């Protein structure tokens, strides 16, 4: 059973930066694509960034040029570097592991709060 644990959230001023980390309890990054999602109060969960096993990446339009997703396979860790943070980035951020095919399971972390406020 794989567990994903996020960390690095907190309170930051607009224009500031944070780096989120997601550590997997198992070696799944060679098989699973990894993503970061976020959910703000009253809104649906949305994909923020995704990285494939081949290190291809994609981003939501709202974060392009500001956020960078990366991974360290040896450390079973995926990162989200968040720069030039805005009020609209305030949300709970979740780490996700997306299987290449079913019935392999999908995994989610517990979430970490990011609050952008002056």
C-alpha positions in Angstrom: 0.0 0.0 0.0 1.5 3.3 -1.2 1.2 6.4 0.9 1.9 9.9 -0.3 2.8 12.6 2.3 2.9 16.3 1.3 4.8 19.0 3.2 6.0 22.6 2.6 2.8 24.5 2.8 2.2 27.6 4.9 1.5 31.2 4.9 3.2 33.5 2.4 2.8 37.0 1.1 1.9 37.8 -2.4 4.9 37.6 -4.7 6.6 35.1 -2.4 7.7 31.5 -3.0 7.1 28.1 -1.5 8.3 24.6 -2.4 6.0 21.7 -1.8 7.3 18.1 -1.4 5.6 14.8 -1.8 7.3 11.7 -0.5 6.0 8.2 -1.6 6.3 5.3 0.7 7.0 3.0 -2.2 9.0 3.1 -5.4 6.3 4.0 -7.9 7.7 7.0 -9.8 9.2 4.8 -12.5 5.7 3.6 -13.4 3.3 6.3 -12.3 2.9 9.8 -13.5 2.8 12.3 -10.7 0.6 15.4 -10.3 -0.2 18.2 -8.0 -3.8 19.2 -7.6 -5.4 22.0 -5.5 -8.8 22.7 -4.1 -10.0 26.1 -2.8 -13.1 26.5 -0.7 -16.2 26.3 -2.8 -14.3 25.2 -5.9 -13.7 21.8 -7.4 -10.3 20.2 -7.3 -8.1 21.1 -10.3 -4.9 19.9 -11.8 -2.0 22.3 -11.3 0.9 20.4 -12.7 1.8 16.9 -13.9 5.1 15.1 -14.7 5.3 11.8 -16.6 7.8 8.9 -16.2 9.6 10.4 -19.1 9.8 13.8 -17.3 7.4 15.5 -19.7 5.5 18.2 -17.9 2.3 20.2 -18.3 0.7 23.0 -16.3 -2.5 24.7 -15.7 -2.6 28.0 -17.7 -3.0 29.9 -14.4 0.4 28.8 -13.1 2.5 28.5 -16.3 5.8 30.4 -15.9 5.4 30.6 -12.1 5.3 26.9 -10.9 7.8 24.1 -11.7 7.1 20.4 -11.1 10.1 18.1 -10.7 10.9 14.7 -9.3 13.8 12.8 -7.7 13.2 9.1 -8.4 16.0 8.0 -6.1 14.3 9.8 -3.2 10.7 8.9 -4.2 9.9 12.6 -4.0 8.1 15.0 -6.3 8.3 18.7 -5.9 6.3 21.8 -6.8 8.3 25.0 -6.8 5.8 27.9 -6.5 7.0 31.3 -7.4 5.3 34.7 -7.6 2.4 33.5 -5.6 -1.0 35.2 -5.9 -4.1 35.3 -3.7 -5.7 33.0 -6.2 -3.2 30.3 -5.4 -4.6 29.8 -1.9 -5.8 26.2 -1.6 -5.1 22.8 -0.2 -2.6 21.2 -2.5 -2.7 17.4 -3.0 -0.1 15.0 -4.4 -1.4 12.4 -6.9 0.0 9.3 -8.4 -1.7 8.3 -11.7 -1.4 4.7 -12.8 -0.5 3.8 -16.4 -3.5 1.5 -16.7 -6.4 0.1 -14.6 -6.9 -1.8 -12.3 -3.7 -0.4 -10.8 -4.8 2.0 -8.0 -4.6 5.8 -8.0 -3.1 7.4 -4.9 -3.6 10.7 -3.1 -1.8 12.5 -0.3 -3.6 14.1 2.6 -3.0 17.6 1.4 -1.0 20.6 2.6 -2.5 24.1 3.0 -1.1 27.1 1.1 -2.3 30.5 2.1 -1.3 33.6 0.2 -2.2 36.7 2.2 -0.8 40.2 2.9 
